């Protein structure tokens, strides 16, 4: 499974994003939520982060909302 990040770098054009799948099943997994629900000391040690940074990762999935 590959992760991806989409960013609109245009100041004048709207981003249009179309995603197609060959499968009848798609799983949308939030890496941040997954890390937040893993024990903080494990994440901090593995990623070599300050434990306070890890403790501030939101446990609720953050949704992408177009305004």
PyMOL commands that set and color helices and strands:
alter all, ss='L'
color gray80, all
select helices_A, chain A and resi 31-36+40-47+51-55
alter helices_A, ss='H'
color red, helices_A
deselect
rebuild
show_as cartoon
